[in-house]
Amino acid sequence: MSSEKENPGETAEPEQLALIRETVRQAKVPRAKPRTWRGAALAKELPVARVVVNKGSLHLDQFFDYAVPEELDEAAQPGVRVRVRFGAGAHQVKNGRREGGRLIDGFLVERRATSDYSGPLAALADVVSPEPVLGPDLLGLARAVADRYAGSLADVLQLAVPPRSARAEGRPSPEPLPPPAVPEPGSWARYERGPAFLDSLARGGTPRAVWNALPGPHWAEEIARAVGATLASGRGALVVVPDGRAAGRVDAALTSVLGEGRHALLTADAGPEKRYAQWLAVRRGAVRAVVGTRAAMFAPVQDLGLVVIWDDGDGSHSEPHAPQPHAREVLLLRAAHDRCAFLLGSTCCTVEAAQLVESGWAKALLAGREQVRRAAPLIRTVGDGELARDEAARAARLPSLAWQTVREGLKTGPVLVQVPRRGYVPRLACERCRTPARCRHCAGPLEAPEQQELHCGWCGRGASDWHCAECGSTRLRAQVVGARRTAEELGRAFPAVPVRTSGRDHILDTVPGRPALVVCTPGAEPVAEGGYAAALLLDGWAMLGRPDLRAGEEALRRWIDAASLVRGQPEGGTVVVVAEPTLRPVQALVRWDPVGHAQRELAERAELGFPPVSRMAAVTGPPEAVEGLLASAGLPADAEVLGPVPLPVVRPGGPRRPGDPPPGEQWERALVRVPPGSGAALATALKQARAARMTRGGGDPVRIRVDPPDIG
C-alpha cells in the first residue's frame, strides 16, 4: 500500500482526504440554524419580506412580514416560494427575533426596507426555490378573484400556481419562436364579422365578441386561427375549454395551423411534472399560447392579447374548490385587467353571454341564416300526443318516427342516441298517471336495477306489493330509462348493427364512420368520422323537468351539442327530439336559434331579478349558524334575503355532491340578492362576517358561494 501512495499518478485518495478535512473545518464554523436564524445578520438592503402564507382561513387573509437573513438575501426575491414559521406568540422572542410556530409554505410578494408591524419579526426559514412563480400580474388577478368570490388569497393561489417539481425547474425551457405569419380566415369566412375579427387581432386590436359557432367540427380550427392571428401581432393567447377531449381537439388544431412548439397544453392528464414544465415554459416566455382546462384560466401568459373560453355553460368550468370561481368570470377579469381581446364561443348561448352582448361590452359574432340552414341538421319533434297514439312505440319507449330515422341513418353511417341518465332504470312511476313510485315507509324513490325486485333506493326495503296511491294501478313504467337499458333495446331491434356506449365510466373520443348505434349520456358524445347520419334525443321531458332555473337553458345546450355532431341537412342529417314540441327550448332547437332563446331567458330574469341581471350569494349551514351570520353581516342596504329553506338530508353511505351537507345533518340555505353595482359590497360584507365568526369561535360550518350555478 505504501508503494501505491508513493505513486505520483494515483492522486484520488489524497484529494478525497483533503476534501474531508476541509469539510470538517467548515463544520466547526458556527452557522445559523435554518429554522430560526438565531443571531444571523439581516440583509443590508430591504431586510423585510412580505409573505402570503398558505393558510386559507378568511381571518388570516393578509400579508405577514418576516426578516430576511443575509444568507437568503440573494435567493429571497419577489415571487419565490418560501418556508416560514407561523403561529409563534409575542412571548416567544429571543435576541430580538420571534421564534417557534409551525413551518408552512408561502410566497414572497415584496421586499421592503421597513415593516408596518412594530414588534419583533420572525426570520424566513428557507427559500424553497429561486424560481419566481408569482408575478405581479398573477398576484393582482388572484387578489381580484378572491375579493369577487368572498374568498382568501391563499386559496386562489392554490388554484393558480401548480405544485413544484424540482426536476422540471432544473430543466431549461426552449427558446421562444418568432411570431408566425397571419393565418388565412379559413372557415371564419362563414361568419359575417369573422374575417374582420381576425384582422383586428392581427393588427394588435382588442375586440370583444360572443361567438355562436356553427355546428360541425370546424370550431377547434377557428379557435386556432384566432390564436394564430394574436401570436402574429407579437402577443400571447389563452384558451380554456371544459374537458380533456376538447383540449385535445384544440391542441391538434393549433399544431396544424401554427406548427410544433408554439403552444402549451395544460391538462391534468399530462401528469404533475410535465404539466409544471409546460407551465414554467409559459411563465418564462418560451411559449406564448396556452390551451387547457379549468385550471389554465390562471396561466401566466406574457403580454396577453387574447383570452378564449369555449362552451361556458358547461359545469366543468365551475371550480369546486374554494372560493369556487367560474372560468368565464376569471377570464372577464383578465380581459379587463390586461386590456386584451375576449372571445366567448359555443354552439349554444348562455344567458350570461347574451347579457354581455346586450350591455354592449361585447359584439355578437354570428353567421347568416343561410349558413345556419346549410350547416345544421334537420330537427324533427315527437310529442306526448304521438306517443299516446302509438301504443307499440309507447311500450318500447321509442316512437315510430325514431325507429324510421334510425333505420334510414344506419344505411349511410352511425346513429347517435342521447339518454339523460346512465345505468338501467334509475326511477320508476305509475304507468297510468305517471305519479312517482315511492316507498311507503320513508317516501324514497323505488328502483329496480338490473331488472331485480322492486325496492327503495333510500332505506332498501322491498316493495313487491306496491300500488299507486293516486289511481290504484299496479303497473310501473321507467321515468328515465338509463343508457344501458336503451342499448339493450336497440341491440335487440337491430341485431346486425354494433351498439357502443359512452358514459361516465367509459367515454369514447371518436367512433368510425361505419353504421353503428352509439348510446351515450349528455356530454359524453364521441365525434364520428364524417359526422353522424342521425341522432335521437330521448326523454327530453326529464331534462326539462328538473327543478332548476337553468333547466331549459341546460337542456337546449345538451341537445345542440349533440346535434352539432350530426351531418348538415344537405347531407341528409336528421335529429329527432322526444319532447313536447310547443316548449320554448324545443322550438329554439327546431329553429336552431339558441341566441334568441338566451335573449328571452335574459328578459325574464331581468323581470324576476335573478342572475345574471342581479348578483347573488348562497349561505349554507346549520340553521342557527346561517341565522347568526346573516344577522351579524353588514349587508348592503339594497340586499334582499330569500329564505332560508331546508336542504335535503344526505343519507349516510349515499352519494354526495360538492357542497352537500354532512350525512344525516339538517342544513338550510339562504340566498342574498343585490342589484348590479352592489356585488362587491355583498362579497365584502359576507367575507368579513364569516372571518369575524371564525376569529371568535374557531371553525365555522357556514359555507358561502357567490354566484351559485344552481339556484333551484
Residue pairs with C-beta under 8 A, 6 or more apart in sequence:
4 10
5 13
32 38
32 39
32 40
32 69
32 71
34 125
34 126
35 85
35 103
35 125
36 85
36 94
36 97
36 99
36 122
36 123
36 125
37 67
37 69
37 71
37 97
37 123
37 124
37 125
38 94
38 95
38 97
38 99
39 95
40 69
40 70
40 71
40 123
41 69
41 70
42 67
42 68
42 69
42 70
42 123
43 68
43 69
43 70
43 72
43 73
43 76
44 70
44 73
45 73
45 113
46 68
46 111
46 112
46 113
47 67
47 68
47 113
48 65
48 66
48 67
48 68
48 111
48 112
48 113
48 114
48 115
48 121
49 65
49 66
49 67
49 68
49 76
49 82
49 108
49 110
49 111
49 112
49 124
50 63
50 64
50 65
50 108
50 109
50 110
50 111
50 112
51 63
51 64
51 65
51 66
51 82
51 84
51 106
51 107
51 108
51 109
51 124
52 63
52 64
52 106
52 107
52 109
52 153
52 154
52 157
53 60
53 64
53 84
53 86
53 104
53 105
53 106
53 154
54 104
54 105
54 106
54 154
54 157
54 158
55 86
55 104
55 152
55 154
56 151
56 152
56 154
56 155
56 158
56 322
57 152
57 691
57 694
58 151
58 152
58 687
58 690
58 691
58 694
59 691
59 692
59 694
59 695
60 152
60 154
61 146
61 152
61 153
61 154
61 687
61 691
63 109
63 110
64 84
64 86
64 106
65 112
65 115
65 116
65 117
65 121
66 82
66 84
66 121
66 122
66 123
66 124
67 97
67 121
67 122
67 123
67 124
68 76
68 111
68 123
68 124
69 123
69 124
72 124
72 126
72 127
75 127
75 130
76 82
76 108
76 111
76 124
76 127
77 108
77 111
77 130
77 132
78 108
78 109
78 110
78 111
78 132
78 134
78 136
79 107
79 108
79 109
79 132
79 133
79 134
79 135
80 107
80 108
80 127
80 128
80 129
80 130
80 131
80 132
80 133
80 134
81 105
81 106
81 107
81 108
81 127
81 128
81 129
81 131
81 133
81 164
82 105
82 106
82 107
82 108
82 124
82 125
82 126
82 127
82 128
83 103
83 104
83 105
83 106
83 124
83 125
83 126
83 127
83 128
84 103
84 104
84 106
84 122
84 124
84 125
85 98
85 99
85 100
85 101
85 102
85 103
85 122
85 125
86 101
86 102
86 103
86 104
87 100
87 101
87 102
88 98
88 99
88 100
88 101
88 122
89 100
90 98
90 119
90 120
92 98
92 99
92 100
92 101
93 99
93 120
96 120
97 120
97 121
97 122
97 123
98 119
98 120
98 121
98 122
99 122
101 122
103 125
105 128
107 133
107 134
107 157
107 161
108 124
108 127
109 134
109 139
115 121
128 164
129 164
129 166
129 169
131 169
131 280
133 161
133 164
133 283
134 157
134 161
135 283
135 300
137 300
137 337
137 338
138 160
138 161
138 298
138 300
140 337
141 160
141 298
141 330
141 333
141 334
141 337
142 153
142 156
142 157
142 160
142 298
143 153
143 156
144 333
144 337
145 151
145 156
145 323
145 325
145 330
145 333
146 152
146 153
146 155
146 156
146 323
147 680
147 683
147 684
148 325
148 329
148 333
148 679
148 680
148 683
148 706
149 323
149 324
149 325
149 683
149 705
149 706
149 707
150 323
150 617
150 683
150 684
150 686
150 687
150 690
150 704
150 706
151 322
151 323
151 324
151 325
151 687
152 322
152 323
155 321
155 322
155 323
156 323
156 325
158 321
159 295
159 298
159 319
159 321
159 325
160 298
161 298
162 272
162 275
162 276
162 279
162 295
163 272
163 276
164 276
165 272
165 273
165 276
165 277
167 273
168 273
168 274
168 276
168 277
168 280
169 276
169 280
171 277
173 277
173 280
173 281
173 284
173 286
173 287
174 261
174 281
174 286
174 287
175 286
176 285
176 286
176 287
176 288
177 261
177 262
179 231
179 232
179 233
179 234
180 228
180 231
180 232
180 258
180 259
180 262
181 232
182 198
182 202
182 228
182 229
182 232
183 198
183 224
183 225
183 228
183 229
183 232
183 257
183 258
184 225
185 194
185 195
185 198
185 225
186 221
186 222
186 225
187 218
187 221
187 222
188 194
188 195
188 197
188 198
188 222
188 225
188 226
189 195
190 214
190 367
190 371
190 375
191 197
191 211
191 214
191 365
191 366
191 367
191 371
192 366
192 367
192 368
193 209
193 363
193 365
193 366
194 222
194 365
197 207
197 209
197 226
197 343
197 365
198 225
198 226
198 229
199 229
200 206
200 207
200 341
201 207
201 226
201 229
201 230
201 233
201 305
201 306
201 341
202 229
202 230
202 232
202 233
203 233
204 233
204 234
204 235
204 305
205 341
206 305
206 339
206 340
206 341
206 342
207 341
207 342
207 363
208 335
208 341
208 342
208 343
208 356
208 361
208 362
208 363
209 342
209 343
209 344
209 362
209 363
209 364
209 365
210 344
210 345
210 349
210 353
210 354
210 356
210 357
210 362
210 363
210 364
210 365
211 343
211 344
211 345
211 346
211 365
212 345
212 346
212 347
212 348
212 349
212 364
212 365
212 366
212 367
212 594
212 595
213 219
213 222
213 345
213 346
213 347
214 347
214 367
214 371
214 372
214 375
214 376
215 347
215 375
215 376
215 377
215 560
215 563
215 564
215 565
215 566
215 568
215 592
216 375
216 531
216 564
216 568
217 527
217 531
219 310
219 345
219 347
220 246
220 249
220 250
220 252
220 253
221 253
221 256
221 257
222 345
223 239
223 250
223 253
223 308
223 310
223 343
223 345
224 250
224 253
224 254
224 256
224 257
224 258
225 257
226 237
226 306
226 308
226 343
227 237
227 239
227 254
227 257
227 258
227 263
227 289
227 306
227 308
228 254
228 257
228 258
230 236
230 237
230 289
230 305
230 306
230 341
231 237
231 258
231 262
231 288
231 289
233 305
234 303
235 288
235 303
235 304
235 305
235 306
235 340
236 288
236 289
236 290
236 301
236 302
236 303
236 304
236 305
236 306
237 288
237 289
237 290
237 301
237 304
237 305
237 306
237 307
237 308
238 289
238 290
238 296
238 297
238 299
238 301
238 304
238 306
238 307
238 308
238 331
238 334
239 250
239 289
239 290
239 291
239 292
239 296
239 308
239 309
239 310
240 291
240 292
240 293
240 294
240 296
240 297
240 307
240 308
240 309
240 310
240 317
240 327
240 331
241 247
241 250
241 291
241 292
241 293
241 309
241 310
241 311
242 293
242 294
242 310
242 311
242 314
242 316
242 317
243 293
243 314
243 316
244 267
244 268
244 269
244 293
245 507
245 509
246 310
246 311
247 265
247 267
247 291
247 292
247 293
248 509
249 527
250 291
250 310
251 263
251 265
251 291
254 262
254 263
254 289
254 291
255 263
258 289
261 287
262 287
262 288
262 289
263 287
263 288
263 289
263 290
263 291
264 278
264 279
264 281
264 282
264 287
264 289
264 290
264 291
264 292
264 299
265 278
265 291
265 292
266 275
266 278
266 279
266 282
266 290
266 291
266 292
266 293
266 295
266 296
266 299
267 275
267 292
267 293
267 296
268 275
268 293
268 295
270 278
278 287
279 299
279 300
281 287
282 290
282 299
282 300
282 301
282 302
283 300
283 302
285 302
288 301
288 302
288 303
289 301
290 296
290 299
290 301
292 299
293 316
294 316
294 317
294 319
294 327
297 325
297 327
297 330
297 331
297 334
298 330
304 334
304 338
304 340
305 340
305 341
306 340
306 341
306 342
306 343
307 331
307 334
307 335
307 340
307 341
307 342
307 343
308 331
308 342
308 343
308 344
308 345
309 317
309 327
309 328
309 331
309 343
309 344
309 345
310 345
310 346
311 317
311 345
311 346
311 347
311 348
311 557
311 561
312 327
312 328
312 344
312 346
312 350
312 352
312 353
313 346
313 348
313 350
313 553
313 554
313 557
314 523
315 709
317 326
317 327
317 328
318 324
318 326
318 327
318 709
319 325
319 326
319 327
320 658
320 659
323 706
324 705
324 706
326 707
326 709
328 344
328 352
329 707
331 342
332 342
334 340
335 341
335 342
342 362
343 365
344 353
344 356
344 362
346 353
346 557
347 560
347 561
347 564
347 594
348 556
348 557
348 560
348 561
348 594
349 594
349 595
349 597
349 598
350 553
350 557
350 598
351 553
351 598
351 601
351 602
351 605
351 612
352 612
353 598
354 595
354 598
354 599
354 601
354 602
355 602
355 612
355 613
356 362
357 363
357 364
358 599
358 602
364 595
366 595
367 375
372 592
373 569
373 592
374 568
374 569
374 570
375 568
376 563
376 568
376 569
376 592
377 535
377 563
377 566
377 567
377 568
377 569
377 573
377 574
377 575
378 569
378 573
378 574
378 575
379 563
379 575
379 577
379 589
379 590
379 592
380 401
380 405
380 574
380 575
380 576
380 577
381 576
381 577
381 579
381 581
381 586
381 590
382 399
382 401
382 402
382 576
382 577
382 578
382 579
382 581
383 579
383 580
383 581
383 582
384 541
384 580
386 399
386 401
387 393
387 394
387 399
387 578
388 394
390 399
390 400
392 400
393 399
393 400
393 402
393 403
396 489
396 493
397 478
397 481
397 486
397 489
397 538
398 489
398 536
398 538
398 578
399 578
401 576
402 536
402 538
402 576
402 578
403 493
405 415
405 534
405 536
405 574
405 576
406 415
406 490
406 494
406 517
406 534
406 536
408 533
408 534
408 574
409 415
409 532
409 533
409 534
409 574
410 494
410 497
410 515
410 516
410 517
410 533
411 515
411 533
412 515
412 533
412 572
413 513
413 514
413 515
413 528
413 530
413 531
413 532
413 533
413 567
414 511
414 512
414 513
414 514
414 515
414 516
414 517
414 518
414 528
414 532
414 533
415 515
415 516
415 517
415 518
415 532
415 533
415 534
415 535
415 536
416 518
416 520
416 525
416 528
416 532
416 534
416 535
416 536
416 562
416 565
416 566
417 486
417 490
417 517
417 518
417 519
417 520
417 535
417 536
417 538
418 520
418 521
418 522
418 525
418 535
418 536
418 537
418 538
418 558
418 559
418 562
419 480
419 481
419 482
419 483
419 486
419 519
419 520
419 521
419 538
419 539
420 480
420 521
420 522
420 538
420 539
420 542
420 543
421 480
421 481
421 482
421 483
421 521
421 539
421 542
422 482
422 483
422 484
422 503
422 504
422 505
422 521
423 449
423 482
423 483
423 484
423 485
424 449
424 450
424 451
424 481
424 482
424 484
424 485
425 447
425 448
425 449
425 451
425 478
425 481
425 482
425 485
426 447
426 479
426 480
426 482
427 436
427 437
427 445
427 447
427 478
427 479
427 480
428 436
428 437
428 445
428 446
428 447
428 448
428 454
428 476
428 477
428 478
428 479
429 435
429 436
429 437
429 476
429 477
429 478
429 479
430 436
430 437
430 468
430 470
430 471
430 473
430 475
430 476
430 477
431 473
431 475
431 476
431 477
432 468
432 471
432 473
432 475
433 468
433 470
433 471
433 473
434 477
434 479
435 468
435 469
435 470
435 471
436 445
436 479
437 445
437 446
437 454
437 463
437 466
437 468
437 476
438 444
438 445
438 446
439 445
439 446
439 456
439 458
439 459
439 461
439 463
440 463
440 466
441 456
441 459
441 461
442 456
442 458
442 459
442 461
444 456
444 457
444 458
444 459
445 456
445 457
445 458
446 454
446 455
446 456
446 457
446 463
446 466
446 476
447 454
447 455
447 456
447 457
448 454
448 455
448 476
453 462
453 464
454 462
454 463
454 464
454 466
454 476
455 461
455 462
455 463
456 463
458 651
458 654
466 474
466 476
467 473
467 474
468 474
478 485
479 542
480 539
480 542
481 538
481 539
483 501
483 503
483 519
483 520
483 521
484 501
486 519
486 538
487 499
487 501
487 517
487 519
490 499
490 517
490 519
491 499
491 517
494 517
497 515
497 516
497 517
498 516
498 517
499 516
499 517
499 519
500 508
500 511
500 516
500 517
500 518
500 519
501 518
501 519
501 520
502 508
502 518
502 519
502 520
502 521
502 524
502 525
502 526
503 520
503 521
503 524
504 521
504 524
507 524
507 526
508 518
508 520
508 524
508 526
509 526
509 527
510 526
510 527
510 528
510 529
511 518
511 526
511 527
511 528
511 529
512 528
512 529
513 528
513 529
513 530
515 533
518 525
518 526
518 528
518 532
520 526
522 543
522 558
522 561
522 562
523 558
523 561
525 561
525 562
525 565
527 565
528 565
530 567
531 565
531 566
531 567
531 568
531 571
531 573
532 565
532 566
532 567
532 573
533 566
533 567
533 572
533 573
533 574
534 566
534 573
534 574
534 575
534 576
535 562
535 563
535 565
535 566
535 574
535 575
535 576
536 575
536 576
536 578
537 559
537 562
537 563
537 575
537 576
537 577
537 578
537 579
538 578
539 578
540 555
540 559
540 577
540 578
540 579
540 580
540 586
541 579
541 580
543 551
543 554
543 555
543 558
544 551
544 552
544 555
544 579
544 580
544 583
544 585
545 551
546 554
547 712
548 554
548 710
548 711
548 712
549 610
549 710
549 711
549 712
550 709
550 710
550 711
552 583
552 584
552 585
552 597
552 601
553 585
553 597
553 598
553 601
555 585
556 585
556 588
556 589
556 594
556 597
557 594
559 577
559 585
559 589
560 589
560 592
560 594
562 575
563 575
563 589
566 573
566 574
566 575
567 573
577 586
577 589
579 585
579 586
580 586
581 587
581 590
584 597
584 600
585 597
588 594
588 596
588 597
602 612
602 613
605 611
605 612
605 613
606 613
609 673
609 675
610 616
610 673
610 711
611 707
611 711
613 676
614 673
614 674
614 675
614 676
615 673
615 674
615 675
615 676
615 678
615 679
615 682
615 706
615 707
616 671
616 672
616 673
616 674
616 706
616 707
616 708
616 711
617 671
617 672
617 682
617 683
617 686
617 704
617 705
617 706
617 707
617 708
618 669
618 670
618 671
618 672
618 703
618 704
618 705
618 708
619 626
619 629
619 630
619 644
619 669
619 670
619 671
619 672
619 686
619 702
619 703
619 704
620 626
620 647
620 659
620 661
620 667
620 668
620 669
620 670
620 702
620 703
620 704
620 705
621 629
621 667
621 668
621 701
621 702
621 703
622 665
622 666
622 667
622 668
622 701
623 644
623 666
623 667
623 668
625 700
625 701
625 702
626 644
626 668
626 669
626 670
626 702
627 644
628 693
629 686
629 689
629 690
629 693
629 702
630 641
630 670
630 672
632 689
632 692
632 693
633 685
633 686
633 688
633 689
634 685
634 688
634 689
635 641
635 672
635 682
635 685
635 686
636 674
636 678
636 681
636 682
636 685
638 674
638 675
638 678
639 672
639 673
639 674
639 678
639 682
640 672
640 673
640 674
641 670
641 671
641 672
641 673
642 670
642 671
642 672
642 673
643 668
643 669
643 670
643 671
644 668
644 669
644 670
645 668
645 669
645 670
646 666
646 667
646 668
647 660
647 661
647 666
647 667
647 668
647 669
649 661
649 664
649 665
649 666
650 656
650 660
650 661
650 662
650 663
650 664
650 665
651 663
651 664
652 663
652 664
653 663
654 663
656 663
659 703
659 705
661 667
671 708
671 711
672 682
672 686
674 681
674 682
679 706
682 706
683 706
686 704
686 706
687 704
690 700
690 702
690 704
693 700
693 702
694 700
